[in-house]
Amino acid sequence: MATRKKAGMRAPMTVVPIDPHCVRGSHGRLPDDDRDAPMLLCSEPAVAQQRYHATEVKRLILRLHGWS
């Protein structure tokens, strides 16, 4: 065991529960009411729009920083 530990290898651990009742939260589920949806705040009026798709956010942030 000591040799494995020195090599950076540890005993396998179960980190993901098998019982689905242990999992709590929304996990990506969109809210039923738009007023409960995530909000994106930005000081650049040129990029303002009513709604952004989740896959557009990264591209928007990169563009605002001048990285794309």
N, C-alpha and C positions, 0 to 999 in steps of 0.2 A: 504494500500500500504506500509506503513512504517513497518508493521509487517513482510510482505513478504520480504522486502529488508533486514531487520535484520536477517532473516532466510537464507539469501543467494539466495533467489529466485528473479528473475528479470522478467521483461516483455519479452515475446518471441520476438526474433528478426529474421528477414528473412536475412540470410547470404548468401544463394545460390541463384543466380539470376535464374529466370525461363526463361528469354529471352536468347536463345543461342547466340545471336549476341553480348552479353556483354562479352563473354568468348573469350580471346585472347591467342595466344601462341600455342606451338606444342602439349603440353599435352601428351607426351610419343611417339609421332609419330617419327619414325626413318627417318633420312634425306635421300634424294634421292641419294646423293653423299657421299661415305665413307669418303672423306676428311672433311666433315662437321659433322661427328659423334663424340660422346664424346671420350675423350682420357684419358687413365689411365696411370699415371706415377708412376714408382716404381724403387727404387735403388737396388732391388734384382734381378740379372740377371737370377736366376734359375726359376723364375716364368714368364719370358717373353714369350709371345705368340702373334700371329698376332691379335687375336680377343677373347674377353671374352663375354659371354652371360650375360645379365643384372643380372640374378639370381646367377651368379657365383661370383660377386664382394664382397658380404658380406662374403662369405666363405673364399675368398682369404684374405681379410683384417684381419679376425679373425685368420687365419693360420699364417700370417706374424707377428702378435702380440703374437703368441704362446697361443692363447686362445681357440684353437679347437684341 
